[in-house]
């Protein structure tokens, strides 16, 4: 049977038997591609996006990848019959870097805890649009005067992981609000350059300027465990403080 070029939807044939099967399958594919999320659990290996079933994995608009990975992995998209000529919301919910790519050509590295909108042209996969500035959000709650690292998710390794052999320029803001008593706030502007050569991560330049507030924000390179940028925040004993950070960053070396 003939199929459409992008989503691979099966077309009706003349005098087809049981046309409702084909029509219902097409409706399922369109529904999945409109805003359907497919949760995919990876083993500790590269993963190939599926092309079978109605809807198939590649036909979903939103792909969320998770699984017990111990190292960076590739997520390989299909190209046969034009199947890879579309865009996806690609969410990395694993603990390691994922590269969204075809079996050959260039791909996009997606950091742990991050979501990117990507597009394939049958040869390469790239970020949708011309803007290669990426963005992340991090959170933390503190209740004492200890220092804590802000995270992008519930796992301890949900930080801005620095890909191997790259330089990352970043700029953003940190906001703090005391929630047990009203009237206490804080705001900081953060920026810098962090690099990773093999397994040595170095904060080449950084600035955390307090615009308002009485708490503390400091930046550091995690060169021992996660090869990441640490946004460290310190509240005050007896204060319940909700911290939120917004960070925009550009990576040189992976695109």
JOWOZI-V597185 format. One record per residue. RES is the residue in one letter. SS is DSSP state (2 for helix, 1 for strand, 0 for the rest). NEAR is the number of other C-alpha atoms within 8 Angstrom. Layout:
res->[RES	RES]
ss->[SS	SS]
near->[NEAR	NEAR]
This chain:
res->[X	X	X	X	X	X	X	X	X	X	X	X	X	X	X	X	X	X	X	X	X	X	X	X	X	X	X	X	X	X	X	X	X	X	X	X	X	X	X	X	X	X	X	X	X	X	X	X	X	X	X	X	X	X	X	X	X	X	X	X	X	X	X	X	X	X	X	X	X	X	X	X	X	X	X	X	X	X	X	X	X	X	X	X	X	X	X	X	X	X	X	X	X	X	X	X	X	X	X	X	X	X	X	X	X	X	X	X	X	X	X	X	X	X	X	X	X	X	X	X	X	X	X	X	X	X	X	X	X	X	X	X	X	X	X	X	X	X	X	X	X	X	X	X	X	X	X	X	X	X	X	X	X	X	X	X	X	X	X	X	X	X	X	X	X	X	X	X	X	X	X	X	X	X	X	X	X	X	X	X	X	X	X	X	X	X	X	X	X	X	X	X	X	X	X	X	X	X	X	X	X	X	X	X	X	X	X	X	X	X	X	X	X	X	X	X	X	X	X	X	X	X	X	X	X	X	X	X	X	X	X	X	X	X	X	X	X	X	X	X	X	X	X	X	X	X	X	X	X	X	X	X	X	X	X]
ss->[0	0	1	0	0	0	0	0	0	1	0	0	0	0	0	0	0	0	2	2	2	2	2	2	2	2	2	2	2	2	2	2	2	2	2	0	1	1	1	1	1	0	0	0	0	0	1	1	0	0	0	0	0	0	0	0	2	2	2	0	0	1	1	1	1	1	0	0	0	0	0	0	1	1	1	1	0	0	0	2	2	2	0	0	0	0	1	1	1	1	1	1	0	0	0	0	0	1	1	1	1	0	0	0	0	0	0	1	1	1	0	0	0	0	1	1	1	1	1	1	0	0	0	0	1	1	1	0	0	0	0	0	0	1	1	1	1	1	1	1	1	1	0	0	0	0	1	1	1	0	1	0	0	0	0	0	0	0	0	1	1	0	0	0	0	1	1	1	1	1	1	1	1	1	1	1	1	1	0	0	0	0	0	0	1	1	1	1	1	1	1	1	1	1	1	1	1	0	0	1	1	1	1	1	1	1	1	1	1	1	1	1	0	0	0	1	1	1	1	1	1	1	0	0	0	0	0	1	1	1	1	1	1	1	0	0	0	0	0	0	1	1	1	1	1	1	1	1	1	1	1	1	0	0	0]
near->[6	5	8	9	8	9	9	10	9	11	9	9	6	4	4	7	4	6	8	6	7	11	9	8	12	10	8	10	15	8	9	13	11	8	9	10	10	9	8	8	7	12	9	9	7	10	10	8	10	8	8	7	6	7	11	11	12	12	10	17	14	13	14	12	13	11	10	9	13	7	7	9	12	10	12	12	12	13	10	6	6	10	13	13	11	10	10	11	11	12	13	15	11	12	12	11	15	13	12	13	15	15	7	7	9	11	12	13	9	13	11	15	13	10	9	9	10	13	12	12	9	10	9	12	16	10	12	9	4	5	6	6	7	7	8	9	9	12	12	11	8	14	11	10	9	8	8	9	9	14	13	11	9	6	7	7	7	13	14	9	12	13	8	8	9	13	11	12	11	11	11	11	11	13	11	11	10	13	9	7	6	6	5	8	10	14	12	13	13	12	11	12	12	15	13	15	9	6	8	8	14	9	12	8	7	10	9	11	7	10	8	8	9	5	9	7	11	8	11	9	12	11	11	5	5	8	14	12	14	12	10	12	12	12	14	10	7	6	12	11	13	12	13	11	12	11	11	11	11	10	10	8	7	8	7]
